[in-house]
């Protein structure tokens, strides 16, 4: 059974599809493609069925990532099939933990930037990936940088879990 990771932001058109695309690429590069499934969702359903924001697609493609995506809303019933739920900011973290049907499901929710060693261990550093939606392209580029910085640490944690399942 594959290890399942779902990235969650507000509308599932900016941050979470970006994180999904970057992490999927890291999983493939690590040779874990058949062992780890990666997807994304939003805390709300405003954009369900829509593609990613064109600025997200542009930044992803410029970085060499795939940008294909259809937005969807996260549902509490998904916790049972997911191993890890990655929130892009503290508001998403709180919303997802409230939505979780059990304590063990709530424990599956983590902040993405908590996997970035440069910021996770620093005192008083904001672990949110800021929402770039209402800004310019530079906000999307900053979002990609934050996602890329956290991806190696997240990959290491997921690899550890996958190898633990295989043992």
DRENDO-1510 file (C-alpha; in Angstrom, 1 decimal, always signed):
<recs>
REC; n; res; u; v; w
REC; 1; UNK; +0.0; +0.0; +0.0 .
REC; 2; UNK; +1.5; +3.4; -1.0 .
REC; 3; UNK; +2.2; +6.1; +1.6 .
REC; 4; UNK; -0.2; +8.9; +0.9 .
REC; 5; UNK; +0.5; +12.6; +1.3 .
REC; 6; UNK; -2.0; +15.4; +0.7 .
REC; 7; UNK; -1.1; +19.2; +0.7 .
REC; 8; UNK; -3.8; +21.6; +1.8 .
REC; 9; UNK; -4.3; +25.3; +1.4 .
REC; 10; UNK; -7.4; +27.5; +1.1 .
REC; 11; UNK; -8.7; +27.1; -2.4 .
REC; 12; UNK; -6.3; +24.5; -3.9 .
REC; 13; UNK; -5.3; +26.7; -6.8 .
REC; 14; UNK; -2.0; +28.3; -5.6 .
REC; 15; UNK; +0.1; +26.9; -2.7 .
REC; 16; UNK; -1.1; +23.3; -2.4 .
REC; 17; UNK; -0.9; +22.5; -6.1 .
REC; 18; UNK; +2.5; +24.0; -6.2 .
REC; 19; UNK; +3.6; +21.9; -3.2 .
REC; 20; UNK; +2.0; +18.8; -4.8 .
REC; 21; UNK; +3.9; +19.3; -8.0 .
REC; 22; UNK; +7.3; +20.0; -6.4 .
REC; 23; UNK; +7.0; +17.1; -4.0 .
REC; 24; UNK; +5.8; +14.7; -6.7 .
REC; 25; UNK; +8.9; +15.6; -8.6 .
REC; 26; UNK; +11.1; +15.0; -5.5 .
REC; 27; UNK; +9.4; +11.6; -4.9 .
REC; 28; UNK; +10.0; +10.6; -8.5 .
REC; 29; UNK; +13.7; +11.7; -8.4 .
REC; 30; UNK; +14.2; +9.7; -5.2 .
REC; 31; UNK; +12.8; +6.6; -7.0 .
REC; 32; UNK; +9.8; +6.4; -4.6 .
REC; 33; UNK; +7.1; +7.0; -7.3 .
REC; 34; UNK; +5.5; +3.6; -6.8 .
REC; 35; UNK; +5.6; +3.8; -3.1 .
REC; 36; UNK; +4.3; +7.4; -2.4 .
REC; 37; UNK; +1.2; +9.0; -3.7 .
REC; 38; UNK; +0.9; +12.8; -3.7 .
REC; 39; UNK; -2.1; +15.0; -4.1 .
REC; 40; UNK; -3.6; +18.3; -2.8 .
REC; 41; UNK; -6.9; +19.9; -1.8 .
REC; 42; UNK; -8.4; +23.1; -0.3 .
REC; 43; UNK; -10.1; +23.7; +2.9 .
REC; 44; UNK; -12.9; +25.3; +0.9 .
REC; 45; UNK; -14.6; +24.3; -2.3 .
REC; 46; UNK; -14.8; +27.7; -4.1 .
REC; 47; UNK; -12.5; +26.6; -6.9 .
REC; 48; UNK; -13.5; +22.9; -7.2 .
REC; 49; UNK; -12.8; +21.7; -10.7 .
REC; 50; UNK; -10.7; +24.8; -11.7 .
REC; 51; UNK; -7.2; +24.5; -12.8 .
REC; 52; UNK; -4.3; +26.0; -10.9 .
REC; 53; UNK; -3.9; +29.8; -10.9 .
REC; 54; UNK; -2.1; +30.8; -14.1 .
REC; 55; UNK; +0.7; +32.4; -12.0 .
REC; 56; UNK; +1.1; +29.1; -10.2 .
REC; 57; UNK; +1.4; +27.3; -13.5 .
REC; 58; UNK; +3.8; +29.8; -14.9 .
REC; 59; UNK; +6.1; +29.6; -11.9 .
REC; 60; UNK; +6.0; +25.8; -11.8 .
REC; 61; UNK; +6.8; +25.5; -15.5 .
REC; 62; UNK; +9.6; +28.0; -15.2 .
REC; 63; UNK; +11.0; +25.8; -12.4 .
REC; 64; UNK; +10.7; +22.7; -14.6 .
REC; 65; UNK; +7.7; +21.3; -12.8 .
REC; 66; UNK; +4.4; +20.1; -14.2 .
REC; 67; UNK; +1.4; +22.4; -13.7 .
REC; 68; UNK; -1.6; +20.2; -14.6 .
REC; 69; UNK; -4.2; +20.4; -11.8 .
REC; 70; UNK; -7.9; +20.4; -10.9 .
REC; 71; UNK; -8.9; +21.9; -7.6 .
REC; 72; UNK; -10.9; +20.0; -5.0 .
REC; 73; UNK; -12.1; +20.4; -1.4 .
REC; 74; UNK; -10.6; +18.3; +1.4 .
REC; 75; UNK; -13.1; +16.0; +3.2 .
REC; 76; UNK; -12.9; +14.5; +6.7 .
REC; 77; UNK; -13.4; +11.0; +5.3 .
REC; 78; UNK; -10.0; +11.3; +3.5 .
REC; 79; UNK; -8.1; +11.0; +6.8 .
REC; 80; UNK; -8.6; +7.3; +6.9 .
REC; 81; UNK; -6.7; +6.8; +3.6 .
REC; 82; UNK; -4.0; +9.4; +4.2 .
REC; 83; UNK; -0.8; +9.0; +6.0 .
REC; 84; UNK; +0.3; +12.7; +6.1 .
REC; 85; UNK; -1.7; +15.9; +5.6 .
REC; 86; UNK; +0.5; +18.9; +5.0 .
REC; 87; UNK; -1.0; +22.3; +5.8 .
REC; 88; UNK; +0.5; +25.4; +4.1 .
REC; 89; UNK; -0.3; +27.8; +7.0 .
REC; 90; UNK; -1.4; +27.8; +10.6 .
REC; 91; UNK; -5.0; +28.5; +9.7 .
REC; 92; UNK; -5.1; +25.4; +7.5 .
REC; 93; UNK; -3.5; +23.4; +10.3 .
REC; 94; UNK; -6.2; +24.5; +12.8 .
REC; 95; UNK; -9.0; +23.8; +10.3 .
REC; 96; UNK; -7.7; +20.4; +9.4 .
REC; 97; UNK; -7.2; +19.4; +13.0 .
REC; 98; UNK; -10.7; +20.5; +13.9 .
REC; 99; UNK; -12.0; +18.4; +10.9 .
REC; 100; UNK; -10.1; +15.3; +11.9 .
REC; 101; UNK; -12.4; +12.6; +13.2 .
REC; 102; UNK; -9.9; +11.2; +15.7 .
REC; 103; UNK; -6.8; +12.3; +17.7 .
REC; 104; UNK; -4.7; +10.0; +15.5 .
REC; 105; UNK; -6.1; +11.7; +12.4 .
REC; 106; UNK; -5.3; +15.1; +13.8 .
REC; 107; UNK; -1.8; +14.0; +14.5 .
REC; 108; UNK; -1.3; +13.4; +10.8 .
REC; 109; UNK; -1.5; +17.1; +10.1 .
REC; 110; UNK; +1.8; +19.1; +9.9 .
REC; 111; UNK; +2.9; +22.4; +8.6 .
REC; 112; UNK; +5.0; +22.3; +5.4 .
REC; 113; UNK; +7.7; +24.7; +6.6 .
REC; 114; UNK; +8.3; +22.6; +9.8 .
REC; 115; UNK; +10.3; +20.4; +7.4 .
REC; 116; UNK; +12.6; +23.2; +6.4 .
REC; 117; UNK; +15.6; +23.0; +8.9 .
REC; 118; UNK; +16.6; +26.6; +8.3 .
REC; 119; UNK; +13.3; +27.9; +9.7 .
REC; 120; UNK; +11.9; +25.1; +11.8 .
REC; 121; UNK; +14.6; +25.3; +14.4 .
REC; 122; UNK; +14.7; +29.1; +14.5 .
REC; 123; UNK; +12.9; +30.8; +17.4 .
REC; 124; UNK; +9.9; +33.0; +16.5 .
REC; 125; UNK; +10.0; +32.3; +12.8 .
REC; 126; UNK; +6.6; +32.2; +11.0 .
REC; 127; UNK; +6.1; +28.8; +9.5 .
REC; 128; UNK; +3.3; +29.9; +7.1 .
REC; 129; UNK; +3.7; +29.9; +3.4 .
REC; 130; UNK; +2.1; +33.3; +2.6 .
REC; 131; UNK; -0.9; +33.2; +0.3 .
REC; 132; UNK; +0.3; +34.8; -3.0 .
REC; 133; UNK; -3.2; +35.0; -4.6 .
REC; 134; UNK; -3.8; +38.7; -4.2 .
REC; 135; UNK; -0.3; +39.8; -5.1 .
REC; 136; UNK; +2.0; +39.7; -8.1 .
REC; 137; UNK; +4.2; +37.0; -9.6 .
REC; 138; UNK; +7.0; +37.6; -7.0 .
REC; 139; UNK; +4.7; +36.1; -4.3 .
REC; 140; UNK; +4.3; +33.0; -6.3 .
REC; 141; UNK; +8.1; +32.8; -6.8 .
REC; 142; UNK; +8.6; +33.2; -3.0 .
REC; 143; UNK; +6.0; +30.4; -2.4 .
REC; 144; UNK; +8.0; +28.1; -4.7 .
REC; 145; UNK; +11.2; +28.9; -2.9 .
REC; 146; UNK; +9.6; +28.0; +0.4 .
REC; 147; UNK; +8.1; +24.8; -0.9 .
REC; 148; UNK; +11.4; +23.8; -2.5 .
REC; 149; UNK; +13.3; +24.5; +0.8 .
REC; 150; UNK; +11.0; +22.3; +2.8 .
REC; 151; UNK; +10.8; +19.4; +0.3 .
REC; 152; UNK; +14.1; +17.7; +1.2 .
REC; 153; UNK; +13.2; +17.5; +4.9 .
REC; 154; UNK; +9.7; +16.3; +4.0 .
REC; 155; UNK; +11.1; +13.7; +1.6 .
REC; 156; UNK; +13.5; +12.4; +4.3 .
REC; 157; UNK; +10.6; +12.0; +6.8 .
REC; 158; UNK; +8.4; +10.2; +4.2 .
REC; 159; UNK; +11.3; +8.0; +3.1 .
REC; 160; UNK; +11.8; +7.0; +6.7 .
REC; 161; UNK; +8.1; +6.0; +7.0 .
REC; 162; UNK; +8.1; +4.2; +3.7 .
REC; 163; UNK; +11.2; +2.2; +4.7 .
REC; 164; UNK; +9.6; +1.5; +8.0 .
REC; 165; UNK; +6.5; +0.1; +6.3 .
REC; 166; UNK; +8.7; -2.2; +4.2 .
REC; 167; UNK; +10.5; -3.6; +7.2 .
</recs>
